[in-house]
Amino acid sequence: MFRRTFWFTAGAAAGVWATTKVNRKLKQLTPESLAARTADKAIEAGHKLKDFALDVKAGMVERESELNDALGLNASNVRELPAQRRLAAIDQPHQQNPKISYKKISYNRNEDH
């Protein structure tokens, strides 16, 4: 009789345990629970992406500083580019050498040759 009671109790405990497990899984699979978990995961992914972007930006600033030091381009040393100069021969070709006649050459690549 003691055996039957033991196995009956063991079976009842296993049934309760299995029922509890199934009910927990079913609650996890409800649409509200799935939506909440998805939202939490999306927020977590957003935070990780933001941290990654900040790390990349910090690395870029550090590398730019290293390159500026290596090239000697410090902020106190920055100079402006000189004004563009035009050659006198391009501006006024007929005044440079009056004996040369300049013929207009077309450089259209679509013309028949």
N, C-alpha and C positions, 0 to 999 in steps of 0.2 A: 504494500500500500504506500509505503514511503517513496518507492520508486515512481509510482504514478504521480504522486503529488509533486515530486521534484521536476519531472518532465512537463507536467501541466504548468507549473510555475515558470519554468524555463521558456516554454512556448509562449506563454502570455507575455513575459518580459520581452521576448524577441518581437512579438507582434506590436507591442506598444512602442518599442524602439523604432521599428520599421515604419509605423504609422507616423510617428513624430518626424522622422527623416523625410518622408514623402510630403507631409504638410509643409515643412520648411522649404523644400524645393519648389512646391507649387506657389508658395507666397513669393519666392524670389523670381518666379517667372510671370508674375502678373504685369500688365502693361505699366502700371504706376511705378512698380519697383524697377522694371527695366528702364523706364524713362529717367528715373532718379539716378540710377547707376550710370547711364549713358551721359547725363549732364555732369555728374561728378568726374567721369573720365575725361570729358571734353575740357572741363575747367583745369584739370590736372595737366592735360596735354598743352593747353594754352600757357600755363605757368612755365612748363618746361621749355616751350618754344621761346617765350619771352626771355628766360634765363640764357638760352643759347644765343639769341640775338644780342643780348647785352655782352656776353663773352666775346662774340665775334667783333662787335664794335670796339670793345676795349683792346682786343688784339690788333685791330686795324690802326687805332690811335698809337699804340706802342710801336708797331712796325713803321708807321709813317715817321714817328719821332726818330727811330733808329736810322731810317734812310736819310732824313734831313741832316742828322749829325754826320753820317758817312759822306754825304755830298757837300757838306758845308752850307746848307741852306737854312740857317737859323732865322728866326723871326726878326732879330735885330739887324741882320745882314741882307735883307731883301731889297733889291734894287729894281727899278722900272726898266723896261726895255727901251732902247733908244728909238727915236722917231724913224720912220721908214724913209730911206733916201731913194730918190729916183735918179737914174743915170741921165745925163744930158743927151746922150745919143738916142735914147728912147723917146725923150720928149720932143726933140727938134732934130731929126736926122738930116734935113736938107741944109741946115746951117753948119753942120760939122764938116761935110765934104760935098760941095755943090756939084762936083763932076759925077757923082754916083746917082743914078736914077733908081728910085725905089719902085718896084713893081709889087702890086698887091697879090699875094699868093693865097689861094683858097685852100684851107685844110679840112674840107668837109670829107669825112671818111665814107659818106654815102654816095659820092659822085662816082659815075662810071669812069674807069681808067682806060 
